[in-house]
Amino acid sequence: MVEFNLPIKAEYGLLGSSVTVHNSATGEWGRDVTYPVLGHQFEAINISQAGDKPNSPVASSEGEFGSRNQEKFLVSVKTKYSTIGAPDYKEYIRQMSESVEGLIQTALEKEFSEALVSADSNRSLAKAITVVTPTDLKGGLGALEQEYTKRYGVQPTLHIPSSMVMDNSSLKPDKKGVLRTRLGSPVVAGAGYASAYTANSLSGSVYATGPITVVIPRITEENAVNRYSDTKTNTAFVDWEVAVAVVWTTEGVLKTELTKTY
């Protein structure tokens, strides 16, 4: 019997190796996610000679340590397949789970970056502050990476449209399969992050956040919300609804607009 390769989802997206994925229980879909915010935005750092007493605080901050709530949003996926010569239901789920997760991943990236249905109180990339004057693609990523570390004192996670990755030789996967910059910052390359093409250019928004955690249930047989068969057309249908939250534990989100010309 010939064994064929099964499809896999895009490796470096918002459900990929550059983020932490927490698989929530099936019954948790209606709950908010409470998460800590651990970072400050530094407004002033004073340096003086040893023994001198600074005239002002070494650092003051915007934001506070504490916790926030992130309201989940619902992603629905409907699938159908011919039952003629098809595997049984459990085998179909096994074979299709990566494809379904890939569709959810792209929808998740679009919602996280555009906030089309998310609650106003939710944090997202759509609320980013534009801070960096664009240069070329590589220089823009480096400037954004530097600005985030300068403001918040931590290594950022960068978010970039997947279409822009091929034009940036500074992004490479490490030994664990995490896509990183030369300085080691993890990168999420999302097909759901918007980019625009013209005859001689490629443009899109690039973002910086803290480390990302995605709360999402697994795509399993138990998580299917609807399944039925139409014997007249020999067609089976399987639907999923998953409640998802995307959070990060630092204070801010920054953004720059980049354009690559050809």
Buried (B, 14 or more C-beta within 10 A) or exposed (E): EEEEEEEEBBBBBBBBBBBEBEEBEBEEBEBBBEBEBBBBBBEEEEEEEEEEEEEEEEEEBEEEEEEBBBBBBEBEBEBEBEBEEBEEBEEBBBBBBBBBBBBBBBBBBBBBBBBEEBEEEBBBBBEBEEBBEBBBBBBBBBBBBBBBBEBBBBBBBBBBBBBBBEBBEBBEBEEEEBBBBEEEBBBBBBBBBBBEEEEEEBBBBBBBBBBBBBBBBBBBEEBBEEBEBEEEEEBBBBBBBBBBBBBBBBBBBBBBEBBBEE
